Amino acid sequence: MATSISVTGFKAGLGSSFHGSWGSSIAGEDYTALTMSVPKHVAVGKPVRPRTMMKNVNEGKGLFAPIVVLTRNIVGKKRFNQLRGKAIALHSQVITEFCRSIGADAKQRQGLIRLAKKNGERLGFLA
């Protein structure tokens, strides 16, 4: 049962023709051979996403950055981060007490804390 279809009338002048059998294309031996050649399970790995880390844009820059990096290397990263956290908390308390003494509201206090963080980054304290 061979069927021949000829394609004519295209502007590009395609003169190709199809010579094949529609009836036995997916049946019988061809289907068995096809299913044997295709793997049964395909392993798909998880897509690799780069981890985004929040880093200081001024890391390694600033007047005090070399001292901060040297101290972190001597003391160790974990202990250094604990000390830094305590220092930041203490500085925030000093700013809060200052705001209470002058009568500044919470919004102004928050602005001063943000300003202190920006200044610390520029000076290299957060390197």
Contact map, one row per residue, 1 for C-alpha under 8 A:
1110000000000000000010100000000000000000000000000000000000000000000000000000000000000000000000000000000000000000000000000000000
1111000000000000001110000000000000000000000000000000000000000000000000000000000000000000000000000000000000000000000000000000000
1111100000000000001111000000000000000000000000000000000000000000000000000000000000000000000000000000000000000000000000000000000
0111110000000000111100000000000000000000000000000000000000000000000000000000000000000000000000000000000000000000000000000000000
0011111000000000111000000000000000000000000000000000000000000000000000000000000000000000000000000000000000000000000000000000000
0001111100000011110000000000000000000000000000000000000000000000000000000000000000000000000000000000000000000000000000000000000
0000111111000111100000000000000000000000000000000000000000000000000000000000000000000000000000000000000000000000000000000000000
0000011111001110000000000000000000000000000000000000000000000000000000000000000000000000000000000000000000000000000000000000000
0000001111101000000000000000000000000000000000000000000000000000000000000000000000000000000000000000000000000000000000000000000
0000001111111100000000000000000000000000000000000000000000000000000000000000000000000000000000000000000000000000000000000000000
0000000011111100000000000000000000000000000000000000000000000000000000000000000000000000000000000000000000000000000000000000000
0000000001111100000000000000000000000000000000000000000000000000000000000000000000000000000000000000000000000000000000000000000
0000000111111110000000000000000000000000000000000000000000000000000000000000000000000000000000000000000000000000000000000000000
0000001101111111000000000000000000000000000000000000000000000000000000000000000000000000000000000000000000000000000000000000000
0000011100001111100000000000000000000000000000000000000000000000000000000000000000000000000000000000000000000000000000000000000
0000011000000111110000000000000000000000000000000000000000000000000000000000000000000000000000000000000000000000000000000000000
0001111000000011111000000000000000000000000000000000000000000000000000000000000000000000000000000000000000000000000000000000000
0001110000000001111100000000000000000000000000000000000000000000000000000000000000000000000000000000000000000000000000000000000
0111100000000000111110000000000000000000000000000000000000000000000000000000000000000000000000000000000000000000000000000000000
0111000000000000011111000000000000000000000000000000000000000000000000000000000000000000000000000000000000000000000000000000000
1110000000000000001111111000000000000000000000000000000000000000000000000000000000000000000000000000000000000000000000000000000
0010000000000000000111111000000000000000000000000000000000000000000000000000000000000000000000000000000000000000000000000000000
1000000000000000000011111110000000000000000000000000000000000000000000000000000000000000000000000000000000000000000000000000000
0000000000000000000011111111010000000000000000000000000000000000000000000000000000000000000000000000000000000000000000000000000
0000000000000000000011111110011000000000000000000000000000000000000000000000000000000000000000000000000000000000000000000000000
0000000000000000000000111111011000000000000000000000000000000000000000000000000000000000000000000000000000000000000000000000000
0000000000000000000000111111111000000000000000000000000000000000000000000000000000000000000000000000000000000000000000000000000
0000000000000000000000010111111100000000000000000000000000000000000000000000000000000000000000000000000000000000000000000000000
0000000000000000000000000011111110000000000000000000000000000000000000000000000000000000000000000000000000000000000000000000000
0000000000000000000000011111111111000000000000000000000000000000000000000000000000000000000000000000000000000000000000000000000
0000000000000000000000001111111111100000000000000000000000000000000000000000000000000000000000000000000000000000000000000000000
0000000000000000000000000001111111110000000000000000000000000000000000000000000000000000000000000000000000000000000000000000000
0000000000000000000000000000111111111000000000000000000000000000000000000000000000000000000000000000000000000000000000000000000
0000000000000000000000000000011111111100000000000000000000000000000000000000000000000000000000000000000000000000000000000000000
0000000000000000000000000000001111111100000000000000000000000000000000000000000000000000000000000000000000000000000000000000000
0000000000000000000000000000000111111110000000000000000000000000000000000000000000000000000000000000000000000000000000000000000
0000000000000000000000000000000011111110000000000000000000000000000000000000000000000000000000000000000000000000000000000000000
0000000000000000000000000000000001111111000000000000000000000000000000000000000000000000000000000000000000000000000000000000000
0000000000000000000000000000000000011111110000000000000000000000000000000000000000000000000000000000000000000000000000000000000
0000000000000000000000000000000000000111110000000000000000000000000000000000000000000000000000000000000000000000000000000000000
0000000000000000000000000000000000000011111000000000000000000000000000000000000000000000000000000000000000000000000000000000000
0000000000000000000000000000000000000011111100000000000000000000000000000000000000000000000000000000000000000000000000000000000
0000000000000000000000000000000000000000111110000000000000000000000000000000000000000000000000000000000000000000000000000000000
0000000000000000000000000000000000000000011111000000000000000000000000000000000000000000000000000000000000000000000000000000000
0000000000000000000000000000000000000000001111100000000000000000000000000000000000000000000000000000000000000000000000000000000
0000000000000000000000000000000000000000000111110000000000000000000000000000000000000000000000000000000000000000000000000000000
0000000000000000000000000000000000000000000011111000000000000000000000000000000000000000000000000000000000000000000000000000000
0000000000000000000000000000000000000000000001111100000000000000000000000000000000000000000000000000000000000000000000000000000
0000000000000000000000000000000000000000000000111110000000000000000000000000000000000000000000000000000000000000000000000000000
0000000000000000000000000000000000000000000000011111000000000000000000000000000000000000000000000000000000000000000000000000000
0000000000000000000000000000000000000000000000001111100000000000000000000000000000000000000000000000000000000000000000000000000
0000000000000000000000000000000000000000000000000111110000000000000000000000000000000000000000000000000000000000000000000000000
0000000000000000000000000000000000000000000000000011111000000000000000000000000000000000000000000000000000000000000000000000000
0000000000000000000000000000000000000000000000000001111100000000000000000000000000000000000000000000000000000000000000000000000
0000000000000000000000000000000000000000000000000000111110100000000000000000000000000000000000000000000000000000000000000000000
0000000000000000000000000000000000000000000000000000011111100000000000000000000000000000000000000000000000000000000000001000011
0000000000000000000000000000000000000000000000000000001111100000000000000000000000000000000000000000000000000000000000000000000
0000000000000000000000000000000000000000000000000000000111111100000000000000000000000000000000000000000000000000000000001101001
0000000000000000000000000000000000000000000000000000001111111000100000000000000000000000000000000000000000000000000000001001011
0000000000000000000000000000000000000000000000000000000001111100110010000000000000000000000000000000000000000000000000000001001
0000000000000000000000000000000000000000000000000000000001111110100000000000000000000000000000000000000000000000000000000111001
0000000000000000000000000000000000000000000000000000000001011111100000000000000000000000000000000000000000000000000000001111100
0000000000000000000000000000000000000000000000000000000000001111110000000000000000000000000000000000000000000000000000000011000
0000000000000000000000000000000000000000000000000000000000000111111100000000000000000000000000000000000000000000000000000011100
0000000000000000000000000000000000000000000000000000000000111111111110000000000000000000000000000000000000000000000000000011111
0000000000000000000000000000000000000000000000000000000000010011111111000000000000000000000000000000000000000000000000000000000
0000000000000000000000000000000000000000000000000000000000000001111111100000000000000000000000000000000000000000000000000000000
0000000000000000000000000000000000000000000000000000000000000001111111110000000000000000000000000000000000000000000000000001111
0000000000000000000000000000000000000000000000000000000000010000111111111000000000000000000000000000000000000000000000000000001
0000000000000000000000000000000000000000000000000000000000000000011111111100000000000000000000000000000000000000000000000000000
0000000000000000000000000000000000000000000000000000000000000000001111111111000100000000000000000000000000000000000000000000000
0000000000000000000000000000000000000000000000000000000000000000000111111111100100000000000000000000000000000000000000000000000
0000000000000000000000000000000000000000000000000000000000000000000011111111100000000000000000000000000000000000000000000000000
0000000000000000000000000000000000000000000000000000000000000000000001111111000000000000000000000000000000000000000000000000000
0000000000000000000000000000000000000000000000000000000000000000000000111111101100000000000000000000000000000000000000000000000
0000000000000000000000000000000000000000000000000000000000000000000000111111111100000000000000000000000000000000000000000000000
0000000000000000000000000000000000000000000000000000000000000000000000011011111110000000000000000000000000000000000000000000000
0000000000000000000000000000000000000000000000000000000000000000000000000001111111000000000000000000000000000000000000000000000
0000000000000000000000000000000000000000000000000000000000000000000000000011111111100000000000000000000000000000000000000000000
0000000000000000000000000000000000000000000000000000000000000000000000110011111111110000000000000000000000000000000000000000000
0000000000000000000000000000000000000000000000000000000000000000000000000000111111111000000000000000000000000000000000000000000
0000000000000000000000000000000000000000000000000000000000000000000000000000011111111100000000000000000000000000000000000000000
0000000000000000000000000000000000000000000000000000000000000000000000000000001111111110000000000000000000000000000000000000000
0000000000000000000000000000000000000000000000000000000000000000000000000000000111111111000000000000000000000000000000000000000
0000000000000000000000000000000000000000000000000000000000000000000000000000000011111111100000000000000000000000000000000000000
0000000000000000000000000000000000000000000000000000000000000000000000000000000001111111110000000000000000000000000000000000000
0000000000000000000000000000000000000000000000000000000000000000000000000000000000111111111000000000000000000000000000000000000
0000000000000000000000000000000000000000000000000000000000000000000000000000000000011111111100000000000000000000000000000000000
0000000000000000000000000000000000000000000000000000000000000000000000000000000000001111111110000000000000000000000000000000000
0000000000000000000000000000000000000000000000000000000000000000000000000000000000000111111111000000000000000000000000000000000
0000000000000000000000000000000000000000000000000000000000000000000000000000000000000011111111100000000000000000000000000000000
0000000000000000000000000000000000000000000000000000000000000000000000000000000000000001111111110000000000000000100000000000000
0000000000000000000000000000000000000000000000000000000000000000000000000000000000000000111111111000000000000000000000000000000
0000000000000000000000000000000000000000000000000000000000000000000000000000000000000000011111111100000000000000000000000000000
0000000000000000000000000000000000000000000000000000000000000000000000000000000000000000001111111110000000001001100000000000000
0000000000000000000000000000000000000000000000000000000000000000000000000000000000000000000111111111000000001000000000000000000
0000000000000000000000000000000000000000000000000000000000000000000000000000000000000000000011111111100000000000000000000000000
0000000000000000000000000000000000000000000000000000000000000000000000000000000000000000000001111111110000000000000000000000000
0000000000000000000000000000000000000000000000000000000000000000000000000000000000000000000000111111111110011000000000000000000
0000000000000000000000000000000000000000000000000000000000000000000000000000000000000000000000011111111110000000000000000000000
0000000000000000000000000000000000000000000000000000000000000000000000000000000000000000000000001111111100000000000000000000000
0000000000000000000000000000000000000000000000000000000000000000000000000000000000000000000000000111111100000000000000000000000
0000000000000000000000000000000000000000000000000000000000000000000000000000000000000000000000000011111110000000000000000000000
0000000000000000000000000000000000000000000000000000000000000000000000000000000000000000000000000011111111011000000000000000000
0000000000000000000000000000000000000000000000000000000000000000000000000000000000000000000000000011001111111000000000000000000
0000000000000000000000000000000000000000000000000000000000000000000000000000000000000000000000000000000111111100000000000000000
0000000000000000000000000000000000000000000000000000000000000000000000000000000000000000000000000000000011111110000000000000000
0000000000000000000000000000000000000000000000000000000000000000000000000000000000000000000000000010000111111111000000000000000
0000000000000000000000000000000000000000000000000000000000000000000000000000000000000000000000110010000111111111100000000000000
0000000000000000000000000000000000000000000000000000000000000000000000000000000000000000000000000000000001111111110000000000000
0000000000000000000000000000000000000000000000000000000000000000000000000000000000000000000000000000000000111111111000000000000
0000000000000000000000000000000000000000000000000000000000000000000000000000000000000000000000100000000000011111111100000000000
0000000000000000000000000000000000000000000000000000000000000000000000000000000000000000000100100000000000001111111110000000000
0000000000000000000000000000000000000000000000000000000000000000000000000000000000000000000000000000000000000111111111000000000
0000000000000000000000000000000000000000000000000000000000000000000000000000000000000000000000000000000000000011111111100000000
0000000000000000000000000000000000000000000000000000000000000000000000000000000000000000000000000000000000000001111111110000000
0000000000000000000000000000000000000000000000000000000000000000000000000000000000000000000000000000000000000000111111111000000
0000000000000000000000000000000000000000000000000000000000000000000000000000000000000000000000000000000000000000011111111100000
0000000000000000000000000000000000000000000000000000000000000000000000000000000000000000000000000000000000000000001111111110000
0000000000000000000000000000000000000000000000000000000000000000000000000000000000000000000000000000000000000000000111111111110
0000000000000000000000000000000000000000000000000000000101100100000000000000000000000000000000000000000000000000000011111111111
0000000000000000000000000000000000000000000000000000000001001100000000000000000000000000000000000000000000000000000001111111100
0000000000000000000000000000000000000000000000000000000000001111100000000000000000000000000000000000000000000000000000111111100
0000000000000000000000000000000000000000000000000000000001111111100100000000000000000000000000000000000000000000000000011111111
0000000000000000000000000000000000000000000000000000000000000101100100000000000000000000000000000000000000000000000000011111111
0000000000000000000000000000000000000000000000000000000100100000100100000000000000000000000000000000000000000000000000011001111
0000000000000000000000000000000000000000000000000000000101111000100110000000000000000000000000000000000000000000000000001001111
